[in-house]
Every structure is written in C-alpha cells, then in structure tokens.
Amino acid sequence: MHRTHKVQVTLDERQFAAVSRISRAGGRKLAAVVREAVERYCVAPEARRRRLDAIEALYAMEPAPAPTDLEQWQRDYDNLKTGLATGCAPHSERDSVGTRKRR
C-alpha cells in the first residue's frame, strides 16, 4: 500500500457545494471525491503522457534489420526476458521504453 499524507484544503462555498453534491449523489465521503479528483486531473494525465512518450519513442526508432539467422534470432528472442540474448543488454540495463542505456 502507498504511503499516505494528510492534507487540509480550504474550499470556497461554490467549490464545497459542488464537491458535496457529488459526494451525496454517489453515496461517498467528501475525501473520496477529492482523492478521485486529484487522481483524475493530476495523476492520470501524467501516466497518459508517459505512455504517449513511450509510443513516440517506439515510432522514432530505426527499423530493425531482418535476421540473417532465423534460428539464432529465435533463441535470442526466447532469452530476451532473462537478458541472455546475444548482443542484448539485460532488462536492468535498459531504459523505460526498452532502449539500451548509454554508458
């Protein structure tokens, strides 16, 4: 479970009325509505941005050449998860999108 932090927030009447309305309509506590708003407007967009960055990085990569030795390619492919593939860095030596880290 994630470490939690207690936060005190001051809302004006309009904000409090809106959050209270959502809370009552959903039968949820006010704090749960506020946490959902933070998740929806702060956390989720950041996760989406990271996914889009990863997709853009994949599209920007140069195409891989066709394998000359299909059997060796299959062995390398089978070993990728453990980092044993010929000429491939283990997962720990790769960045978040799978590209080999520069040293």
C-alpha positions in Angstrom: 0.0 0.0 0.0 1.2 3.5 -0.8 2.3 5.9 2.0 -0.5 8.5 2.6 -0.3 12.1 3.5 -2.9 14.1 5.3 -3.8 17.4 3.5 -6.1 20.2 4.7 -7.8 22.1 1.9 -9.9 25.3 2.1 -12.7 25.5 -0.4 -15.0 28.4 -1.2 -18.8 28.0 -0.9 -19.2 27.2 -4.6 -16.4 24.5 -4.6 -17.7 23.0 -1.3 -21.2 22.8 -2.7 -20.1 21.1 -5.9 -18.0 18.5 -4.1 -20.7 17.9 -1.5 -23.3 17.4 -4.3 -21.1 14.8 -6.0 -20.4 13.1 -2.6 -24.1 12.8 -1.7 -25.1 11.7 -5.2 -22.6 8.9 -5.2 -23.0 8.0 -1.5 -19.3 8.6 -0.9 -17.3 10.5 1.6 -16.1 14.0 0.7 -12.5 12.9 1.0 -13.0 10.1 -1.5 -14.4 12.6 -4.0 -11.4 14.9 -3.5 -9.0 12.0 -3.9 -10.7 10.9 -7.1 -10.4 14.5 -8.5 -6.7 14.5 -7.7 -6.3 11.1 -9.4 -8.4 12.2 -12.5 -6.8 15.6 -13.0 -3.2 15.1 -11.8 -2.1 11.5 -11.8 -4.0 10.0 -14.8 -2.8 12.7 -17.3 0.8 12.2 -16.2 0.5 8.4 -16.7 -1.1 9.0 -20.1 1.8 11.4 -21.1 4.4 8.8 -20.2 2.6 6.2 -22.3 2.4 8.6 -25.3 6.1 9.4 -24.8 6.9 5.7 -24.9 4.8 5.2 -28.1 6.5 8.2 -29.7 9.9 6.7 -28.8 8.9 3.4 -30.5 7.9 5.2 -33.7 11.1 7.2 -33.7 13.3 4.0 -33.6 15.1 2.9 -36.7 13.6 -0.3 -38.2 15.5 -3.4 -37.2 17.2 -5.3 -40.0 15.8 -8.7 -41.0 17.6 -11.5 -39.1 20.2 -13.4 -41.2 20.0 -16.5 -39.0 16.4 -17.2 -38.1 17.3 -19.9 -35.5 19.7 -17.6 -33.7 17.1 -14.9 -33.8 14.5 -17.3 -32.2 17.0 -18.3 -29.5 17.7 -14.6 -28.8 14.0 -13.8 -28.7 13.4 -16.6 -26.3 16.2 -15.4 -24.0 15.3 -11.7 -24.0 13.3 -11.8 -20.8 16.4 -13.1 -18.9 18.9 -10.8 -20.7 20.8 -13.7 -22.2 20.3 -12.8 -25.9 23.4 -12.3 -28.0 24.3 -8.6 -28.1 21.3 -7.6 -25.9 21.5 -5.9 -22.6 19.5 -7.4 -19.7 16.3 -5.5 -18.8 18.1 -3.7 -15.9 20.4 -2.1 -18.4 17.5 -0.7 -20.5 15.5 2.4 -20.0 11.8 2.7 -19.5 11.0 2.1 -23.2 13.4 -0.8 -23.7 16.2 1.1 -25.3 19.7 0.2 -24.2 21.0 2.7 -21.7 24.1 4.7 -22.8 27.2 4.5 -20.6 
